[in-house]
Each structure stands twice: as structure tokens, then as C-alpha cells.
Amino acid sequence: MKEIKFKPIGIVHSAFKEPLGVPIQPAGAEDIHGTVSVFAEYSKGLQDIEGFSHIILIYYFHLSKKSSLIVTPFMDSNVHGVFATRAPNRPNPIGFSVVNLVKVDNNILHIKDVDIVDGTPVLDIKPCVPEFDFRDVKNIGWLENSARKLPTSTDDGRFVK
């Protein structure tokens, strides 16, 4: 298969200047504010986005170190296959976060529940629709005993270049 290339459509701005200490999921980043600056050539694509309370940001983990198929993820001391984790060191270092859309000022999206490092390139934005995006999840694998650690878990630097 051919190589796939993406062009950023915007940049995340947050108080987090490095990965160390960043909450590891939006649910652990409650009320942390930031913005997304959407580049001018994509601003028309924001039409009607203000009608959604939450959006899905898809972004590039630009500070992630070399990928690995086996990782020791946050909230656990055991190794797991990368596809059974949300670790940033992936074959394609793509992340996503469901954030609260506070307001829209032209091409600037004001968001909260931000778990993303300042300067992160945004690849896409999608509206979050519970009927489309959420299912009755019955099993959460190895996270069954670790998910409760989320509110106090932050990036400890293990995946940074």
C-alpha cells in the first residue's frame, strides 16, 4: 500500500507546553481550557459546528517517540500490545479526544476538558453524537482494574521523543 500523507487543518493551544503532567484522557482533564486555531483555508468547514456541545479532535502525536508494538501504558505496570492501549507510540501516531465546545470565534474553537499538548497539529474535527459514537460497552479488558486511576493519572514522560 502507498504511503498516506495528511496536512494539518489547525493547531491546538493549551497550557501544556510538554507532555509531562498532561492528563491522559479528556475525562481526567475536566474544566481545563484551550483553543483550536483552524487555518483560514479550512474555516468555512466550521459552519454550524457551534450547534454541538462536544467535538472529536483527531490529531498527530508530534512529540511521540518511536513506535512500538508492545508498550507499558499509563495506569498499568504490565506490557500490552499497542492496539490494546491508547498509548501515543503507535505505528501511526494519531490521537483523538472528545472535548467540550465552549464557543466559536471565527476560526477559533474554545474548548475545555483538554488533554492535548500546546502546538499539536489537528488532522480533523468531527461532531460528537452519542447515538453514533457510544455503545453499551461490556468489557474494557486490562483496564477493568485501572480505569478508576484516571482522575489522578498524568503523562509521566515515558512516550516522549
Beta strands, then each sheet from edge to edge (+ up, - down):
strand 1: 10-13
strand 2: 33-38
strand 3: 54-60
strand 4: 70-71
strand 5: 80-81
strand 6: 94-105
strand 7: 108-112
strand 8: 121-127
sheet 1: 1+ 2- 7+ 6- 3+ 8- 1+
sheet 2: 4+ 5-
end
